[in-house]
Amino acid sequence: MSKPPTLTLPPCARAYRLGTDRGAFAVHDARPEGGTQIGTVLLVPGFTAGKEDFIALLAPLAAAGFRAVAVDGRGQHESSGPRDEQAYSQRELALDVLAQARAVQASDGGPLHLLGHSLGGLIARAAVLLDAAPFASFTALSSGPAAIDAPQQARVRMLIDALGSLDMESVWRAMRKLDPPEAADDATPPEIRAFLHRRWLNTVPEQLIATGRQMLEEPDRVAELARTGLTTHVISGAVDYAWPVPWLDAMAERLSAHRTVIQGAEHSPNAERPESTAEALTAFWTDGRPAARRTQRIH
């Protein structure tokens, strides 16, 4: 579970509900102030996550000339969703991403870059495989080629089982007991701790069950993605518990993708090293041509 370093939106951003042809979604929308907008990025969050995980990226992305729209997917936090697992199939969620892209482009018209973090990377990839045309590039942020690593599969299975028999508050308390010592609540600011609890309770359990199964069962679709010809970027921390870094290195190689490793970050560089992550992202979006594809490590 990503922990945003702050909950305060920068002056360049506002929160509202983005209307689309598939319903309304809660978003944070940051725009460049007093300068030329050179592009837009749609930010898709991961498992047990939401738009707030991108808050620390908003100001540096806007300062670099990019409009940044971070979204709560259906059933996540402030975006409503039905109590029906079928509503959260990967295809349905991918169609939501395409609808969000259409809504954003309707007011912009410039290049639109797609970024998905963790589970969000799998959903965003599925959207690209349905229709790559709306996007100038695709970035997989701490999101791998197929199903998550075995130790995390065991944890997700436990969560799915618990969600099938317990209420959300009881599952929250059980998860806190399983957290490693470095993730203890006393290391988290009280306002962030309260927010994480609130976001968890606001999330539709069927969304978690359905998307958890997706992370357990996701096939390797790297070759399909490569065939789209879309310019891609694989970015991660130096350590990743969901998809080991060597897996991400190999995926980038298979995609002929730009590859960035953010030193000092783990599964959530967007929250753990936002300035370095924003630097890597804006450099890619500004000069992400095939000739510029390479591996870089940013401290």
Secondary structure in CASP SS format (residue, H / E / C, confidence):
PFRMAT SS
TARGET T0000
AUTHOR 0000-0000-0000
METHOD secondary structure of the structure
MODEL  1
M C 1.00
S C 1.00
K C 1.00
P C 1.00
P C 1.00
T C 1.00
L C 1.00
T C 1.00
L C 1.00
P C 1.00
P C 1.00
C C 1.00
A E 1.00
R E 1.00
A E 1.00
Y E 1.00
R E 1.00
L E 1.00
G E 1.00
T E 1.00
D C 1.00
R C 1.00
G E 1.00
A E 1.00
F E 1.00
A E 1.00
V E 1.00
H E 1.00
D E 1.00
A E 1.00
R C 1.00
P C 1.00
E C 1.00
G C 1.00
G C 1.00
T C 1.00
Q C 1.00
I C 1.00
G E 1.00
T E 1.00
V E 1.00
L E 1.00
L E 1.00
V E 1.00
P C 1.00
G C 1.00
F C 1.00
T C 1.00
A C 1.00
G C 1.00
K H 1.00
E H 1.00
D H 1.00
F H 1.00
I H 1.00
A H 1.00
L H 1.00
L H 1.00
A H 1.00
P H 1.00
L H 1.00
A H 1.00
A H 1.00
A C 1.00
G C 1.00
F E 1.00
R E 1.00
A E 1.00
V E 1.00
A E 1.00
V E 1.00
D C 1.00
G C 1.00
R C 1.00
G C 1.00
Q C 1.00
H C 1.00
E C 1.00
S C 1.00
S C 1.00
G C 1.00
P C 1.00
R C 1.00
D C 1.00
E H 1.00
Q H 1.00
A H 1.00
Y H 1.00
S C 1.00
Q H 1.00
R H 1.00
E H 1.00
L H 1.00
A H 1.00
L H 1.00
D H 1.00
V H 1.00
L H 1.00
A H 1.00
Q H 1.00
A H 1.00
R H 1.00
A H 1.00
V H 1.00
Q H 1.00
A H 1.00
S H 1.00
D H 1.00
G C 1.00
G C 1.00
P C 1.00
L E 1.00
H E 1.00
L E 1.00
L E 1.00
G E 1.00
H E 1.00
S C 1.00
L H 1.00
G H 1.00
G H 1.00
L H 1.00
I H 1.00
A H 1.00
R H 1.00
A H 1.00
A H 1.00
V H 1.00
L H 1.00
L H 1.00
D C 1.00
A C 1.00
A C 1.00
P C 1.00
F C 1.00
A C 1.00
S E 1.00
F E 1.00
T E 1.00
A E 1.00
L E 1.00
S C 1.00
S C 1.00
G C 1.00
P C 1.00
A C 1.00
A C 1.00
I C 1.00
D C 1.00
A H 1.00
P H 1.00
Q H 1.00
Q H 1.00
A H 1.00
R H 1.00
V H 1.00
R H 1.00
M H 1.00
L H 1.00
I H 1.00
D H 1.00
A H 1.00
L H 1.00
G C 1.00
S C 1.00
L C 1.00
D C 1.00
M H 1.00
E H 1.00
S H 1.00
V H 1.00
W H 1.00
R H 1.00
A H 1.00
M H 1.00
R H 1.00
K H 1.00
L H 1.00
D C 1.00
P C 1.00
P H 1.00
E H 1.00
A H 1.00
A C 1.00
D H 1.00
D H 1.00
A H 1.00
T C 1.00
P C 1.00
P H 1.00
E H 1.00
I H 1.00
R H 1.00
A H 1.00
F H 1.00
L H 1.00
H H 1.00
R H 1.00
R H 1.00
W H 1.00
L H 1.00
N H 1.00
T C 1.00
V C 1.00
P H 1.00
E H 1.00
Q H 1.00
L H 1.00
I H 1.00
A H 1.00
T H 1.00
G H 1.00
R H 1.00
Q H 1.00
M H 1.00
L H 1.00
E H 1.00
E C 1.00
P C 1.00
D C 1.00
R C 1.00
V H 1.00
A H 1.00
E H 1.00
L H 1.00
A H 1.00
R H 1.00
T H 1.00
G C 1.00
L C 1.00
T C 1.00
T E 1.00
H E 1.00
V E 1.00
I E 1.00
S E 1.00
G E 1.00
A C 1.00
V C 1.00
D C 1.00
Y C 1.00
A C 1.00
W C 1.00
P C 1.00
V H 1.00
P H 1.00
W H 1.00
L H 1.00
D H 1.00
A H 1.00
M H 1.00
A H 1.00
E H 1.00
R H 1.00
L H 1.00
S C 1.00
A C 1.00
H E 1.00
R E 1.00
T E 1.00
V E 1.00
I E 1.00
Q C 1.00
G C 1.00
A C 1.00
E C 1.00
H C 1.00
S C 1.00
P H 1.00
N H 1.00
A H 1.00
E H 1.00
R C 1.00
P H 1.00
E H 1.00
S H 1.00
T H 1.00
A H 1.00
E H 1.00
A H 1.00
L H 1.00
T H 1.00
A H 1.00
F H 1.00
W H 1.00
T H 1.00
D C 1.00
G C 1.00
R C 1.00
P H 1.00
A H 1.00
A H 1.00
R C 1.00
R C 1.00
T E 1.00
Q E 1.00
R E 1.00
I E 1.00
H C 1.00
END
